[in-house]
Amino acid sequence: MKNKLKLIPIIISILSLYTMPIYANASFSDTANEVHSAALTINLDIDLFDIVVFGLLLSPIIKAIVSIKQKAKKDNFVHYQALEQIHRPDDYRNIDPSFSEEEFRKFLSEIFTRLQDGCNAKDITEMRKYMTNELYSNTVEQLSHYKSINQTDHTECINLLDVQLKGWKKSETYITMIADIKADMIHYITDDNTGEMVSGSNTKPISLHYELSVIRPIGIRSNDRFTRSCPSCGAHIDMRYSGVCTYCGTHVIAPNTGWALSNVTVLSQ
């Protein structure tokens, strides 16, 4: 009985952990270390029976503490989601009345296709103005890798099946618009020296699902007018997103809509 009484201060020290702050990033190992430290502060002189009883009492306490900390971590994630709230595309017109989902989808389609064409040519210089610094640098690095190993990544016969806006979010300085693009395309890699196929197929199309993010500084509106000259005939073109030259039929993309492609992710294949 005397030895069993020695368990009382141990249990009290374990229960005191409930009064400690609960941190969202705490793990089971953190809890175990706290319990171990508490036990070491007490002079133990117990037999096997005491150890078994101690283990039975300790197990549900540790489980309870871990459960509380996991819940706190989940609550913290929900709070983060609230800070990054995604708004409906329609709601963007509350701050930009001239915003057109149809025109914006055309803009995304054009950007997506031009980027693929640039990657095929291993030169995305003309896309520089439509991409964030980080995405441009990452893409150039990827193309440089293919050059260094004498390979070419081909994307051909792009058939855009669907372009949909998922929503938008707002930070202190930027608006981020998020979109889904589904497309069929021919995708394969060849060896530059031999011309042989390294991977993929140059005859069988594959279906890909992409997520695109584009950002624009707060304060720019869709009714801000952007102009440029037709690269083929030099005619003046007044446009907001993209268009076709009415004189020669050349498809022209706007020089600066304020939007910059910031992320391209393959969701499924």
N, C-alpha and C positions, 0 to 999 in steps of 0.2 A: 504493500500500500504506500509505503514511504517513497519507493521509486516512482510509483505512478503519479504521486503528487508533483514530482519534478517535471511532469509533462505540462502542468498548468502554465508556468511562465513561458514555455515554448509556444503553446497555443495562443496565449495573449499576444506574444510578439508577432505571430503570424497574422492574427486578426487586426493588428495595428496597421497592416499594409492597406486596409480599406480606407484609412484616413489619409493616405499619401495621395498626392496629385496623380490623376490618371492622364497619361500622355498618349496621344493617338498613335505615335510611332513606336510604342513600347511593344516588345515581343515576348514570347513565352520564356525565352532565355533570360530576359531582363528580370522577369518575375522570379524565376528560379534562383537567380543570383541574389535577389533581395531576401528570399526565404533562407538561402544558405547562410548569408551574412547574419541574419537574425538568430539562426540556430547556433552559430559559432560564438555568439556573445554570452551563451549560457553554458555553465559547466555541466556536461552530460555524464551521467553515471547510471545507465539504464541497461536492462537485460533485453533479450530477444523479444519477449512479449511486449515490452514497452515500445520497441522499434516498430513492431507490427501495428500496435494501436496508434502510434504516432503517424504512420503512413496512411492508415485508414482515415484518420481525422484530417490529414493534410491534403489528400487528393481532391476532395470537393472544394476546399478553400482555394487551391490553385486554379481549378477549373473556373470557379466563380470570378476570380480576379482577371484571368485571361479573357473571359467572356465580356467583362465590363470594358476592358481595354480595346477589344475588337470592335465593340459597339461604338466606342468613342472615335476610333479610326474611321468607321463607316460614316458617322455623323460629320466628321471633318471633310470627307470626300463629297458628301451631299452639299455641304456648305460651299465647297469649291465649285461644284456644278452650278450652284445658284449664282456665283460670281461670274461664271462663263455662260450665262443663260443664252440659249439659242432662240431667236425670234423668227416668226413666220415671215416668208418673203414679202407677203402683202403688207406687212406692218412697216416695211422700209419706206413706203410712200408717205408715211407720217412725217418723216424728216427729209424726204426727197420726193416731192409730189410728181415730178416728171419721170421717175424711174419706170422703165418698161421691162418686165420679165422676158417678153419675147425678144426684144432687142438685145438684152443682156445674154440670153442663151445663144444668140447668133454670134455675139462677141466671143463667148467662151469656146464655141465650136471653131471659130477662126483661129483663136490663140492655140487651141489644142492641136489642130491640124498643122499650123505653121511650126510649132515646136517639134512635132514628129518629123516633119520634112527637114528641119535644121539638124536634128540628131542623125538622120540618114546621111546627110552630107558632112557630118562631124564638124559643123560650123553653125553656131546659134547666135552669131554676132548681131544679126538683124532683130533677134528677139530680146536683146539686152534691155531695151526700154520698157518691155512688158513683164519683166521678171524682177523680183527682189534680189538684192545683192547676194544673199545666202543661197537662194535657189539657183541663180545663175552660176555661181562659183561651184556648187556641188555638181551641176550638170556638166560644166566644162571639165571638171576633174574626172567625171565618169567617161566622157568622150576621150579624154587624154589617155585613160587606161586602155581603151580599145585600140587607140593608135599605137600605144607602146607594145601591145601584144599582136599587132598586125591583124586585127579583126574588125569587122563592121557589123553593127547591129542594124538590121533592116526592119522597117515598119512600112508596109505598103498596102494599097487597096483599102484604105480606111473607110469604113461605112458606119457613120454615127447613127446609132439606133435610137438613143434617147439622151436628152440633156435636161436635167431638172434641178431647180434650186431647192436646197434643203432648208436654208435659213441663213440668218446672219447674226453676228454678235458685235458688240461695241466695247472698245477699250478706251483709254484716256485719249489716245491719239489716232486710232484707226477704226475703220469699219471692215470687218472680215465677212465676205460672202462665201458660202460653202455650197458646192454643187456636185451632183452625181453625173457621170458620163458613162454610158454603155455603148460599146462599139465592137464591130467585127473587123478583123484586120489580118493581114498576112505578116507573120513575125518570124524572123530567122536570123542566124548569125553565120557569117562566112569568113573564111581565111583570106586575107588580102593577097597573100603570095600565091596560093594555089587556086583560089576561087571555090574551094570545096566547102560544103555545108558543115558547119560545126555543131549547130543545134537548130531545132525548129523545122518548119516546112515552108517552102516557097510556093506551095500550091494549096495547102489546106488552111483555111482561115480559122482563127480562134476568137473566142468572145472574151472581152475584158471589161471589168467594171472599175472605174476610177472615181476617186474623190478629189476635187480641185478646190483649193482655197485661194481667193484673190483679195487683196487688201487695197484700201483707198483712204487717204487722209481725211479726217473729219472736216467737213466744211465744203467739200467739192460736191456739186450737184450735177444731175444728169442733163440739165438744160444748158450747162456750160458748153459753148460751141467750140468744136475743134475742126481745124481746116488743114488741108495739105494739097499738094499738087500731084496729079496722076504721074506715076513713075514712067508710064509708057508714052503719053502724049503731052504731058505738062499742063493739062486742063485743071482749073481750080475746082476743088471738090469740098463741099460743105457737109460735114458729117459728125455724128456723135459717137458711134461705135465702129461700124464698118460699112462698106458700100461698094457699089459698082460704078465706075466712071461712065457717065452717060454719053461720052463722046466716042470712046474706043472699046468699052466693055471690060476693061481691066478691073479685076477685083482688088480693092484697096482697103487696107486696115488703117484705122486712125492712128496718128503718131503718138497720141497721149490722151487716154481717157481718164487718167487719174488712177485706174485700177492696175495693180501689178500682181502677177501670179506668184504666190508665195509657197505653195505646196502642191505636189502631185503624188497621190498614193494609189497603188493598185489594191483594191479591196478584195477582188476575187478573179479567178481565171478558169 
